Amino acid sequence: MEEKKLDFNSIVGFVLIFGILIWIMYQNQPSDKEIAAEKAKKELVAKQEAQAKADKTKTVAQPTVATTPGDTVQLAKLQKTLGGFAYSATLASAKESFTTIENEKIRLKIANKGGYIVEATLKEFKKFEKNSGQLVELIKDNNSHLNIQLQTTDNRTLNSKDLFFEPTLTKVGEDQVLSMRLKSGANEFLEYKYTLKPNDYLIGFDIRSQGLNKVLNSSKPLDLVWDLKTYRNEKSISYENRYAQIEYEYEDEKYSSVSPNGEGNEETPEKVSFVAFKQHFFTTILSTNKPFEKSRLQSYNLVKDEKIDTVFTKQFKATVPLAFSSGEVDYKMNLYFGPADYKVLKSYDKNFEKIIPLGWGIFGWINKWIFIPLFGFLSSTIGLSLGIAIIIFTIIIKLAMSPITYKSFLSQAKMKVLRPEITELGEKFKKDPMKKQQETMKLYNKAGVNPMAGCIPALIQLPFMYASFQFFPSAFELRQKGFLWADDLSSFDAVVQLPFNIPLYGSHISLFPILAAIAIFFYMKMTSGDQQMAAPQQEGMPDMAKMMKIMIYVSPLMMLIFFNSYGAGLSLYNFISNLITIGIMFVIKNYIVDTDKIHAQIQENKLKEPKKPSKFQQRLQDVMEQQEAAKAQNKKK
């Protein structure tokens, strides 16, 4: 590989870049005029607050604070700095104050400065310290901002988050409507309107401007920048962080997400209809009736060390364009602060439920149409405890799959009966593997045995197994619901806390994964002998007996290690599932399948006219015959 060296051109390039950076830093320093304008702004705000207290009024029709020649000069400087929005800075609302709106489910606190939500509390849910009584707070302590970059006609850039809005709270029927207006005059303003309905997580959020066509440059869209640093809300920060990512819908119901890992992953989709800052069990969503033309979505992982980084999980940021129409901005949007619960999200009929990771293709189909309705019926309709609901849910699924289990075991039993004859063919055609394969296929055909019959049932069960790995970590119902020694089925069920950390395993011992591993061990021990007897050893192939012996120990070990930090609900499901499978296999083996009858039936089948081979078998046989013919031709040459 060519060695990299610094040549003269590289040194010159670095010097130029360094010089440009110094020049940019110098140019970005505030001028004396800007410093003076900021000072004037603060003085005017202080005077206005004093005037407001004296007059005991909340609004002022016109800016009247400039009462001296000095104040008049300051107001002129302030108007120039704020690019036409100095009017808002002279109102009584131009101070650090807040308006709170709430219903049975959420409490929102909106600041005058910036006009955006600075606190969002979910009143029905608590953080992972179950007994602490601390409610889940999605927004607090300056972890989220919403800002519009305002480009003025005199080439200034203002940030709405730094300017003061005037609040007006009214009630329309049962709805609370909060209007936050950033004014440049009595009838010229930028408005955020929040509408909160009773008993609802979804908030109406409209952004519109009025009379600002002479103040704002409408030649290009305004950039709405929304960011959120997500607080940890669950017991396992690594488990929670695994499911925290940006989800979004774009281009007429297409759906995607920003990778949850890495230092700064980014996507730039077009025609975005909603953006979700999703945590494990909670989410914040911004949706719009008029899709954003082109958005920029960014995600940063904040958990580098689980022992140190215990407060936040991810940093999310969305930059979306607000297009002008006839010189004004008018967007009807919604904000959602609430649980990442499939049923709740689906009830809004906005495709929000897509943010729940149910798996792709058939896996998602199984979760959507089988697992979710069945588990919902058991846990909600019948009202069972969640642990009992998981057990009954598992029993129903396994009983429904038992005919497939029977087919698989029956195929293994037939192959086991044929094993001596297959071994005999192996010895007879030991030096001719191709002939051996052909004769083996003929034996299968005469006996009426399909060697693939044992694989197909197992393959049918795989999608259900994978679907369960998607379903249980996403089941909101399990959050903070206990069963036996597990105080939270959505998180690990630690029974012993270790004073040290074991790589891949963790610093605790969970009991349900141990029980599931033991069940897997006995299930594989029970079935491995039959599988080895059913599958004859082929030349050139790995020793299946040795592989099965290895898998007997590897599979339980993998369950033990990787599921130690998974939710207890998933481990409980796997434990019960393997117990039931062991029971079903025991019944089938000892009370349903009769090996002597199978042997007699196979011998009877041999005497009958051989069945027409299936298309697969015929194709395989044709390939073998062609290879055999080619081999004979080569020998003649």
FENGI-V356127 format. One record per residue. N is the residue number from 0. RES is the residue in one small letter. PHI is phi in degrees with one decimal (NA if undefined). OMEGA is omega in radians with two decimals (NA if undefined). D_FIRST is the distance of its C-alpha to the first C-alpha in whole Angstrom. Layout:
n->[N,N]
res->[RES,RES]
phi->[PHI,PHI]
omega->[OMEGA,OMEGA]
d_first->[D_FIRST,D_FIRST]
//
This chain:
n->[0,1,2,3,4,5,6,7,8,9,10,11,12,13,14,15,16,17,18,19,20,21,22,23,24,25,26,27,28,29,30,31,32,33,34,35,36,37,38,39,40,41,42,43,44,45,46,47,48,49,50,51,52,53,54,55,56,57,58,59,60,61,62,63,64,65,66,67,68,69,70,71,72,73,74,75,76,77,78,79,80,81,82,83,84,85,86,87,88,89,90,91,92,93,94,95,96,97,98,99,100,101,102,103,104,105,106,107,108,109,110,111,112,113,114,115,116,117,118,119,120,121,122,123,124,125,126,127,128,129,130,131,132,133,134,135,136,137,138,139,140,141,142,143,144,145,146,147,148,149,150,151,152,153,154,155,156,157,158,159,160,161,162,163,164,165,166,167,168,169,170,171,172,173,174,175,176,177,178,179,180,181,182,183,184,185,186,187,188,189,190,191,192,193,194,195,196,197,198,199,200,201,202,203,204,205,206,207,208,209,210,211,212,213,214,215,216,217,218,219,220,221,222,223,224,225,226,227,228,229,230,231,232,233,234,235,236,237,238,239,240,241,242,243,244,245,246,247,248,249,250,251,252,253,254,255,256,257,258,259,260,261,262,263,264,265,266,267,268,269,270,271,272,273,274,275,276,277,278,279,280,281,282,283,284,285,286,287,288,289,290,291,292,293,294,295,296,297,298,299,300,301,302,303,304,305,306,307,308,309,310,311,312,313,314,315,316,317,318,319,320,321,322,323,324,325,326,327,328,329,330,331,332,333,334,335,336,337,338,339,340,341,342,343,344,345,346,347,348,349,350,351,352,353,354,355,356,357,358,359,360,361,362,363,364,365,366,367,368,369,370,371,372,373,374,375,376,377,378,379,380,381,382,383,384,385,386,387,388,389,390,391,392,393,394,395,396,397,398,399,400,401,402,403,404,405,406,407,408,409,410,411,412,413,414,415,416,417,418,419,420,421,422,423,424,425,426,427,428,429,430,431,432,433,434,435,436,437,438,439,440,441,442,443,444,445,446,447,448,449,450,451,452,453,454,455,456,457,458,459,460,461,462,463,464,465,466,467,468,469,470,471,472,473,474,475,476,477,478,479,480,481,482,483,484,485,486,487,488,489,490,491,492,493,494,495,496,497,498,499,500,501,502,503,504,505,506,507,508,509,510,511,512,513,514,515,516,517,518,519,520,521,522,523,524,525,526,527,528,529,530,531,532,533,534,535,536,537,538,539,540,541,542,543,544,545,546,547,548,549,550,551,552,553,554,555,556,557,558,559,560,561,562,563,564,565,566,567,568,569,570,571,572,573,574,575,576,577,578,579,580,581,582,583,584,585,586,587,588,589,590,591,592,593,594,595,596,597,598,599,600,601,602,603,604,605,606,607,608,609,610,611,612,613,614,615,616,617,618,619,620,621,622,623,624,625,626,627,628,629,630,631,632,633,634,635,636]
res->[m,e,e,k,k,l,d,f,n,s,i,v,g,f,v,l,i,f,g,i,l,i,w,i,m,y,q,n,q,p,s,d,k,e,i,a,a,e,k,a,k,k,e,l,v,a,k,q,e,a,q,a,k,a,d,k,t,k,t,v,a,q,p,t,v,a,t,t,p,g,d,t,v,q,l,a,k,l,q,k,t,l,g,g,f,a,y,s,a,t,l,a,s,a,k,e,s,f,t,t,i,e,n,e,k,i,r,l,k,i,a,n,k,g,g,y,i,v,e,a,t,l,k,e,f,k,k,f,e,k,n,s,g,q,l,v,e,l,i,k,d,n,n,s,h,l,n,i,q,l,q,t,t,d,n,r,t,l,n,s,k,d,l,f,f,e,p,t,l,t,k,v,g,e,d,q,v,l,s,m,r,l,k,s,g,a,n,e,f,l,e,y,k,y,t,l,k,p,n,d,y,l,i,g,f,d,i,r,s,q,g,l,n,k,v,l,n,s,s,k,p,l,d,l,v,w,d,l,k,t,y,r,n,e,k,s,i,s,y,e,n,r,y,a,q,i,e,y,e,y,e,d,e,k,y,s,s,v,s,p,n,g,e,g,n,e,e,t,p,e,k,v,s,f,v,a,f,k,q,h,f,f,t,t,i,l,s,t,n,k,p,f,e,k,s,r,l,q,s,y,n,l,v,k,d,e,k,i,d,t,v,f,t,k,q,f,k,a,t,v,p,l,a,f,s,s,g,e,v,d,y,k,m,n,l,y,f,g,p,a,d,y,k,v,l,k,s,y,d,k,n,f,e,k,i,i,p,l,g,w,g,i,f,g,w,i,n,k,w,i,f,i,p,l,f,g,f,l,s,s,t,i,g,l,s,l,g,i,a,i,i,i,f,t,i,i,i,k,l,a,m,s,p,i,t,y,k,s,f,l,s,q,a,k,m,k,v,l,r,p,e,i,t,e,l,g,e,k,f,k,k,d,p,m,k,k,q,q,e,t,m,k,l,y,n,k,a,g,v,n,p,m,a,g,c,i,p,a,l,i,q,l,p,f,m,y,a,s,f,q,f,f,p,s,a,f,e,l,r,q,k,g,f,l,w,a,d,d,l,s,s,f,d,a,v,v,q,l,p,f,n,i,p,l,y,g,s,h,i,s,l,f,p,i,l,a,a,i,a,i,f,f,y,m,k,m,t,s,g,d,q,q,m,a,a,p,q,q,e,g,m,p,d,m,a,k,m,m,k,i,m,i,y,v,s,p,l,m,m,l,i,f,f,n,s,y,g,a,g,l,s,l,y,n,f,i,s,n,l,i,t,i,g,i,m,f,v,i,k,n,y,i,v,d,t,d,k,i,h,a,q,i,q,e,n,k,l,k,e,p,k,k,p,s,k,f,q,q,r,l,q,d,v,m,e,q,q,e,a,a,k,a,q,n,k,k,k]
phi->[NA,-68.9,-75.3,-87.6,-129.4,-87.6,-95.8,-62.0,-63.6,-63.4,-62.4,-61.5,-61.1,-63.4,-62.3,-63.1,-61.2,-61.6,-64.0,-63.9,-62.4,-62.2,-64.7,-64.4,-62.2,-66.7,-66.0,-83.0,-67.7,-65.3,-77.8,-61.4,-65.6,-66.2,-63.9,-65.3,-65.5,-63.7,-65.1,-63.4,-59.2,-63.2,-65.0,-64.6,-63.1,-62.1,-64.4,-66.0,-62.3,-64.1,-64.3,-65.1,-64.9,-68.1,-84.6,52.4,-130.9,-101.1,-134.0,-128.3,-68.3,-133.4,-68.6,-122.1,-79.6,-78.6,-110.0,-128.4,-56.5,-64.9,-64.9,-62.5,-64.4,-62.4,-63.7,-63.8,-63.8,-62.9,-60.9,-66.5,-66.8,-87.1,57.2,100.7,-104.0,-64.7,-56.1,-64.7,-70.4,-98.5,-83.3,-64.8,-75.9,-78.6,-155.0,-74.9,-137.8,-139.1,-123.5,-110.8,-126.2,-156.4,-132.4,-69.6,-108.4,-135.8,-128.8,-119.7,-121.9,-114.9,-90.2,-62.6,-77.7,94.0,69.7,-112.0,-74.6,-108.2,-144.6,-135.4,-115.9,-93.5,-80.5,-103.1,-129.1,-113.5,-71.5,-64.1,-74.7,-57.1,-94.6,-78.8,79.7,-78.6,-74.1,-70.4,-117.7,-74.8,-129.2,-171.0,48.8,64.7,-88.7,-143.2,-138.8,-132.6,-139.6,-114.5,-83.8,-97.3,-96.4,-86.8,-67.5,-99.6,64.2,-106.7,-115.3,-114.1,-110.7,-62.0,-66.2,-97.6,-108.9,-98.3,-101.4,-102.4,-87.8,-139.2,-103.6,-131.2,-125.8,-115.6,65.7,-93.7,-86.3,-96.5,-121.0,-112.3,-100.5,-115.7,-118.0,-96.2,-100.0,-111.6,-174.2,-60.7,-123.8,-118.6,-162.3,-109.2,-121.0,-105.3,-120.1,-104.0,-122.0,-113.5,-89.8,-65.6,52.7,-142.8,-93.2,-93.4,-116.1,-69.8,-139.2,-108.1,-122.6,-148.2,-120.1,-143.5,68.3,-101.9,-64.6,-90.3,-101.0,-101.6,-80.8,-97.4,-73.1,-142.8,-62.1,-81.6,-92.9,-94.3,-111.4,-125.0,-133.3,-152.4,-100.5,-79.8,-76.9,-72.5,-125.5,-117.3,-66.6,-98.5,-69.4,-70.0,-67.2,-65.9,-65.8,-61.6,-106.5,-97.6,-164.7,-84.2,-115.5,-154.7,-112.8,-150.0,44.3,58.5,75.3,-73.4,-139.8,-157.6,-149.5,-93.2,-50.5,-78.3,-105.6,94.6,-82.1,-169.0,-77.9,-145.3,-131.9,-130.5,-76.9,-111.6,54.7,-82.2,-102.5,-156.3,-125.8,-116.9,-90.6,-92.9,-99.3,-66.7,-114.5,-137.2,-153.9,-121.2,-128.1,-113.4,-121.1,-139.0,-75.4,-109.8,-54.2,-74.8,-61.0,-148.3,-115.0,-125.2,-117.7,-131.0,-134.3,-128.3,-84.4,-103.5,-100.0,-96.6,-134.2,-62.7,-77.8,-101.1,-86.4,-113.2,-102.0,-116.3,-113.2,-135.4,-113.3,-111.2,-148.5,-127.2,-116.2,-125.2,-88.3,-106.5,-79.6,-83.3,-135.2,57.1,81.5,-127.7,-108.0,-151.1,-126.8,-97.5,-133.3,-138.9,-119.4,-117.4,-123.8,-179.7,-72.2,-86.1,-104.9,-54.0,-67.1,-65.3,-64.9,-65.9,-63.5,-84.8,55.0,-125.2,67.5,-61.3,-64.6,-65.0,-74.2,-81.0,-76.9,-93.0,99.4,-96.8,58.6,-65.1,-66.2,-64.4,-63.4,-61.9,-64.9,-69.0,-105.7,-121.3,-64.9,-62.8,-62.0,-65.8,-67.9,-62.4,-64.2,-69.0,-84.8,-102.3,-66.6,-78.3,79.8,-74.5,-64.3,-64.2,-65.3,-64.1,-61.2,-63.4,-64.4,-66.4,-56.6,-65.9,-60.7,-63.3,-63.2,-68.8,-66.5,-65.8,-89.5,-61.1,-59.8,-68.9,-60.3,-62.2,-59.3,-64.4,-67.8,-61.8,-63.2,-62.5,-65.2,-65.1,-64.6,-64.7,-64.6,-80.9,-53.5,-59.5,-69.5,-66.7,-63.6,-63.2,-64.5,-61.8,-71.4,-65.2,-112.9,-60.7,-92.4,-134.7,-58.4,-64.6,-65.1,-60.0,-63.7,-62.2,-68.5,-64.5,-64.3,-64.8,-62.9,-57.3,-65.6,-64.5,-78.8,71.9,-112.8,-104.5,-63.1,-84.6,-63.1,-79.2,-82.5,-60.3,-59.0,-63.8,-65.4,-64.8,-77.1,-58.2,-58.4,-68.3,-64.9,-66.1,-59.5,-65.2,-68.4,-90.5,-70.7,-65.6,-64.1,-101.0,-76.0,-62.5,-57.9,-78.4,-60.6,57.9,-104.6,-93.0,-158.7,53.2,-83.4,-82.1,-87.0,-152.6,-69.2,-88.3,-132.8,-69.7,-105.9,-65.9,-108.4,-137.8,-100.6,-84.4,-80.1,-145.7,-109.3,-100.5,-52.2,72.7,-91.8,118.1,-112.0,-146.4,-118.4,-96.7,-85.7,-61.1,-60.9,-65.5,-63.7,-64.0,-64.6,-63.6,-63.5,-63.3,-59.4,-69.7,-64.1,-69.7,-64.3,-71.9,-96.7,-63.6,-63.6,-65.2,-66.5,-66.1,-68.8,-78.6,-106.6,-67.8,-71.2,-101.9,-65.2,81.3,-103.0,-61.9,-69.4,-63.6,-60.9,-67.2,-62.9,-65.2,-63.1,-66.3,-65.2,-56.9,-98.4,-69.5,-59.8,-61.9,-64.5,-63.6,-58.5,-63.1,-77.9,-77.1,-97.5,-62.4,-105.0,-80.6,-62.6,-63.7,-60.2,-67.8,-66.3,-62.2,-60.4,-66.2,-62.9,-65.9,-60.2,-71.9,-61.9,-64.8,-61.2,-60.5,-63.4,-63.0,-63.5,-64.0,-65.3,-60.6,-67.9,-101.2,-127.5,-113.6,-84.3,-107.9,-61.9,-63.6,-65.5,-62.8,-62.8,-64.2,-66.3,-65.9,-63.6,-65.7,-64.2,-62.7,-77.4,-80.6,-62.2,-56.7,-67.8,-64.9,-63.3,-67.1,-59.2,-65.0,-63.8,-63.3,-64.6,-64.5,-65.2,-61.2,-62.1,-62.0,-64.4,-64.9,-66.1,-65.1,-65.1,-64.7,-65.4,-65.7,-64.3,-66.2,-66.0,-63.8,-70.3]
omega->[-3.07,-3.14,-3.14,3.13,3.06,3.07,-3.10,-3.13,3.12,3.14,3.12,3.14,3.13,3.13,3.13,3.13,3.12,3.12,3.13,3.12,3.11,-3.13,3.13,3.12,3.14,-3.11,-3.09,3.08,-3.14,3.11,3.11,-3.14,-3.13,3.10,3.13,-3.14,3.11,3.11,3.11,3.14,-3.12,-3.14,3.14,3.11,3.13,3.11,-3.12,3.10,3.12,3.12,-3.12,3.12,-3.13,-3.10,-3.08,3.12,-3.07,-3.10,3.09,-3.05,-3.12,3.11,-3.05,-3.05,-3.09,-3.06,3.12,3.09,3.11,3.12,3.13,3.11,3.13,3.13,3.12,3.10,-3.14,3.13,3.13,-3.12,-3.06,3.01,3.10,-3.12,3.12,-3.14,-3.13,-3.12,-3.14,3.14,3.13,3.14,-3.11,3.12,-3.11,3.06,-2.97,3.03,-3.12,3.00,-3.10,2.99,-3.09,-3.01,-3.04,3.04,-3.09,3.10,-3.05,-3.08,3.00,3.14,-3.12,3.08,-3.06,-3.08,3.14,3.03,3.06,-3.06,3.07,-2.95,-3.07,-3.02,-3.14,3.10,-3.00,3.03,-2.92,-3.05,-3.10,-3.12,-3.12,-3.11,3.07,3.11,-3.13,3.10,3.05,3.03,2.99,3.13,-3.12,3.11,3.01,-2.99,3.00,3.08,-3.06,3.09,-3.07,-3.12,3.10,3.00,3.03,3.06,3.13,3.10,-3.08,-3.11,-3.14,-3.06,-3.05,3.10,3.11,-3.09,3.00,-3.11,3.12,3.10,3.11,-3.01,3.09,-3.08,3.00,-3.10,3.12,3.07,3.07,-3.05,3.00,-2.95,2.94,3.11,-3.08,-3.09,3.10,-3.03,2.90,-3.02,2.86,3.12,3.12,3.11,-3.11,3.11,3.10,2.98,-3.04,3.06,-3.04,-3.10,2.98,-3.11,-3.12,3.03,3.11,3.06,3.09,3.06,-3.11,-3.10,3.09,-3.10,-3.06,3.07,-3.05,-3.12,3.07,-3.07,3.01,3.11,3.01,-3.11,-3.11,-3.14,-3.12,2.99,-2.94,3.09,3.02,3.14,-3.04,-3.06,-3.12,-3.10,3.13,3.13,3.11,-3.10,3.14,-3.08,3.12,3.13,3.08,3.06,3.14,3.06,-3.06,3.04,3.04,2.97,2.90,-3.02,3.12,-3.14,3.05,-3.08,-3.07,-3.06,3.05,-3.07,-3.11,-3.14,-3.01,3.04,3.11,-3.11,3.10,3.10,-3.10,3.14,2.96,3.07,-3.13,2.97,-2.98,2.93,-3.11,-3.06,3.11,-3.10,3.00,-3.04,2.97,3.13,-3.10,3.07,3.10,-3.02,3.06,-3.02,3.13,-3.04,3.06,-3.06,-3.07,-3.13,3.14,3.10,-3.08,-3.13,3.08,3.13,-3.05,3.14,-3.09,-3.07,-3.01,-3.07,-3.08,3.10,-3.08,2.97,-3.13,3.10,3.09,3.05,-3.07,-3.10,3.03,-3.05,3.07,3.01,-3.08,3.06,-3.12,3.07,3.14,-3.12,3.02,-3.06,3.07,2.99,3.10,3.00,-3.09,-3.10,3.00,-3.10,-3.05,-3.07,3.13,-3.12,-3.14,-3.09,-3.12,3.08,3.11,-3.11,3.13,-3.08,3.12,-3.11,3.12,-3.07,-3.12,-3.10,-3.10,3.03,-3.06,3.14,3.08,3.13,3.12,3.13,-3.04,-2.99,-3.14,-3.02,-3.08,3.12,-3.10,-3.12,3.08,3.12,-3.10,-3.03,-3.06,-3.05,-3.14,3.09,3.11,2.97,-3.01,3.11,3.09,3.13,3.11,-3.12,-3.14,3.08,-3.12,3.12,-3.13,-3.13,-3.10,3.09,3.10,3.14,-3.05,3.06,3.10,3.08,3.12,3.14,-3.13,-3.11,3.12,3.10,3.10,-3.14,3.12,3.12,3.13,3.12,-3.12,-3.04,-3.14,-3.12,3.10,3.09,3.12,3.10,3.11,3.11,-3.09,-3.11,-3.08,-3.09,-3.12,-3.09,-3.12,3.12,3.11,3.12,3.14,-3.12,3.10,3.11,3.10,3.11,3.10,-3.09,3.13,-3.08,-3.11,-3.12,3.08,-3.11,3.13,-3.05,3.12,-3.11,-3.05,3.09,3.12,3.12,3.12,-3.11,-3.08,3.13,3.11,3.10,-3.13,3.13,3.13,3.11,3.08,-3.01,-2.99,3.07,-3.11,-3.07,-3.11,-3.10,-3.07,-3.03,3.09,3.03,-3.06,3.04,-3.07,-3.10,-3.13,3.14,-3.14,-3.10,3.12,-3.14,-3.08,-3.08,-3.07,3.05,3.09,3.08,-3.09,3.10,-3.11,-3.12,3.08,-3.13,-3.12,-3.06,3.14,-3.09,3.11,3.09,3.09,-3.02,-3.10,3.05,3.10,3.12,3.11,3.12,3.11,3.13,3.11,-3.14,-3.10,3.09,-3.13,3.08,-3.10,-3.04,-3.04,-3.14,3.13,-3.13,3.12,3.12,-3.07,-3.04,3.14,3.14,3.13,3.10,3.12,3.14,3.11,3.11,-3.07,-3.14,3.13,3.13,3.14,3.11,3.11,-3.10,3.11,-3.11,-3.10,-3.09,3.09,3.14,3.10,3.08,-3.10,-3.05,-2.97,-3.11,-3.14,-3.13,3.08,3.11,-3.11,3.14,3.12,3.12,3.09,3.11,-3.14,3.10,-3.13,-3.13,-3.13,3.05,-3.14,3.12,3.09,3.13,3.14,-3.14,3.13,3.14,-3.14,-3.06,-3.00,-3.03,-3.08,-3.10,3.11,-3.07,3.14,3.12,3.12,3.14,3.13,3.14,3.13,3.13,3.09,3.13,-3.13,-3.10,-3.13,3.04,-3.12,3.11,3.06,-3.10,3.09,-3.14,3.14,-3.13,3.14,-3.14,3.13,3.13,3.12,3.13,3.13,-3.14,3.11,3.12,3.12,3.13,3.12,3.13,3.12,3.14,3.13,3.12,3.12,-3.14,NA]
d_first->[0,4,6,9,12,16,18,21,22,20,22,25,24,24,28,29,28,30,33,33,33,36,38,38,39,42,43,43,45,49,51,55,56,54,55,59,59,57,60,62,61,62,65,66,65,67,70,70,70,73,75,74,75,78,79,78,76,73,72,73,74,73,71,74,72,72,76,75,74,71,70,71,68,66,66,65,62,61,62,60,57,57,58,61,60,62,65,64,63,67,68,69,66,64,63,61,63,63,64,64,65,65,66,66,63,61,61,60,60,59,59,61,58,55,57,55,55,54,56,56,57,58,61,61,58,57,54,53,55,58,61,60,61,58,58,55,54,51,51,52,52,50,47,48,48,49,49,50,48,51,51,54,55,55,51,51,49,51,50,53,52,53,56,60,61,65,65,68,69,71,72,73,74,72,69,68,67,65,64,62,63,61,63,63,67,70,69,65,63,59,60,59,61,61,63,64,66,68,66,63,59,58,59,60,58,58,57,59,60,63,64,61,60,61,59,56,53,54,51,48,48,49,46,47,45,45,44,44,43,44,46,46,49,48,48,45,42,39,41,43,39,38,41,41,39,40,42,43,45,44,45,48,48,44,43,39,38,35,33,34,31,28,29,30,30,32,34,36,38,41,45,45,48,48,45,45,44,44,45,45,49,50,49,49,49,50,51,52,55,53,49,47,45,42,41,38,38,35,35,34,34,36,36,33,35,39,41,40,40,43,45,42,40,39,39,40,40,41,42,44,46,50,51,54,57,60,59,59,56,58,56,58,55,55,54,54,54,54,53,51,53,53,57,57,54,56,59,58,57,54,52,51,51,47,46,47,44,46,43,42,44,47,46,47,50,51,51,53,56,56,55,55,59,60,59,60,63,63,62,64,67,68,67,66,64,60,60,62,61,58,60,62,59,57,60,61,58,58,61,60,57,59,60,57,56,60,58,55,57,59,57,55,59,59,56,57,61,59,57,59,59,55,55,57,56,52,54,56,53,51,49,49,47,48,51,51,50,52,55,54,54,57,59,57,59,62,62,61,58,55,52,50,53,52,49,50,52,49,47,50,50,46,46,49,47,44,47,48,45,45,49,49,47,48,52,53,56,55,54,56,58,59,60,61,59,56,57,54,53,51,49,48,52,51,53,52,50,47,47,43,40,39,35,36,40,41,43,46,48,49,52,52,48,50,53,50,48,51,53,50,50,53,53,50,52,55,53,50,53,54,51,50,54,53,50,50,47,45,43,40,40,39,42,44,46,43,41,45,45,42,42,46,44,41,42,45,42,40,43,44,41,40,43,44,43,44,48,51,52,49,49,53,53,51,53,56,54,54,57,59,56,57,61,61,59,62,65,63,63,66,68,67,65,68,66,69,69,66,66,70,68,65,68,70,67,67,70,70,68,65,63,61,58,56,54,51,52,53,50,48,51,51,47,48,50,48,46,48,50,46,46,50,49,46,48,51,48]
//
